Amino acid sequence: MADLKTAPSQSEINNILWKACDTFRGVVDPSEYKNYILVFLFLKYLSDMWKDKKEEYHKQYKGDKIRIERALARERFVLPDHCDYEYLYENRNENNIGELINIALEHIEEKNKTKLEGVFRNIDFNSEANLGRTKDRNQRLKHLIEDFADPRLDLRPSVIGDRDIIGDSYEYLISRFAADAGKKGGEFYTPGEVATLLAKLLSPKEGNTISDPACGSGSLLIKVANEVKGGNYSLYGQESNGSTWALCKMNMFLHGKDNSQIEWGDTIRNPKLLEKDSLKKFDVVVANPPFSLDKWGADTAENDHYKRFFRGIPPKSKGDYAFISHMVETAIAGSGKVGVIVPHGVLFRGGSEGKIRRSFIEENLLEAVIGLPANLFYGTGIPAAIVLFNKGKGKNRDVLFIDASREYESGTNQNMLRDENIAKIVRTYKEFKTVEKYSYRAAFDEIQENEFNLNIPRYVDTFEEEEEIDIPATQKEIDTLEKELAEVRKKMDGFLKELGW
């Protein structure tokens, strides 16, 4: 049983980990050094877990080596000899420490192929390009190893208990790296409160299959999974960036999401989540795809093997509807739900996008459009929207519009949705009714009259009448100010004459 009185707090661990980044700041780009920190945290976690298990089985089997080895072989993962953190700490002064770390990671991957195959292929602790020449590189790696030797960073379950400290720390670091990385940050992380909102809107059930075709580091997928009561669900994701895919695989492992399949590849050009030769179908499909992605694959979309673009081919410089089309086609017919974060242009742009949007509405797939506050996302200050599709709407052809753009907590760099803001959006969506100056339930005919334009202000009137102006009183105030201004000018003229101007 863990002694939680002496166990480190979540904030303590977060602070230690964030301080460890000082080793790389100013030398390595944040988009690069995040991988070194997160991989090393993963290694430290595996080492501490393995140490705990060895001690537990040693006591249980009274030192019987054969029985201990058999028990360890049945664990979630296997940590080979000379691959743990303690071994690397003992050898931190070696001239080839970067190579020793690489070898340890390679052996860990080899012994845990089903869960970790390929996870470390994009990380090189012996990289001169990223970490500098041998002397500087060795010094940085030594500092990194020593940072993780902080006694408060003891991640053994016997110390921290069953709290999801390591998973939460991983999320904390990913969010901080996303903030530091600017525009690149938005490519691999959805802010936690936005992910929570989307998860609650989709409301997944036990037994559901949940997919994110642009999963980044997996944070959104994990939030949706956590809405399911109990662990009876399956997670699927695909990510095009190799380093980010590796982070997602580790993130899933650290959160205990062993029931996940995360693929590496371009979802539009080469979807990997398949059943035989067809797209796999899911109960819930969720994503925060890259906004208006250029060169998304329009050149091959016309001959798409999976027939995803029969409603129309999106413009080659804006891939928003390519992702939306893929998501809708991978939702189970008759019941599947889709939630996607989009830029507002998706709601009203014409051309091929207007044609696709019209088809979704005429097919009665669109269920709700929710406008979010500006400056919620890393790398862009523009406001975004959540669009919800439902393949089980039945005879109801109405669409709910919610304008939640004015209710948030202001931040220095990012705005945030508060718990009460999230609760109000979710409640309004579930009640599916008009709320003055906040939401509007639009009939199909109204949307048709608006030529299938989904721009939220066309449906939700948020205009606030200004107070009636007292014209005589205002004119009197203007006259007084003009007299005072004339007197000031007269005095200024006098001062200037005295100075000879």
ABEGO torsion letter per residue (X at the ends): XBBAAABBBAAAAAAAAAAAAAAABGABBAAAAAAAAAAAAAAAAAAAAAAAAAAAAAAAAGGBAAAAAAAAAABABBBBBGABAAAAAAAAABAAAAAAAAAAAAAAAAAAAAAABGAAAABBAABAAAAEBAAAAAAAAAAAAAAAABAAABABAAAAEABBAAAAAAAAAAAAAAAAAEAAAAAABBBAAAAAAAAAAAGBBBGBBBBBABAEAGAAAAAAAAABBEABBBBBBBBABAAAAAAAAAAAAAAGBAABBBBBEBAAABBABBBEABBBBBABBBBBBBBGBBGAGAAAAAABAAGAAAAEBBBAABAAAAAAAAAAAABBBGABBBBBBBBAAAAABBEAAAAAAAAAAAAGABABBBBBBBGABBGBABBBBBBBBBAAAEABABBBBBBAAABBBBBAABBBBBAAAAAAAAAAAAAGBBBBGABBBBBAAAAAAAGGBABAAAABBABBBBBBBBAAAAAAAAAAAAAAAAAAAAAAAAAAAAAGX
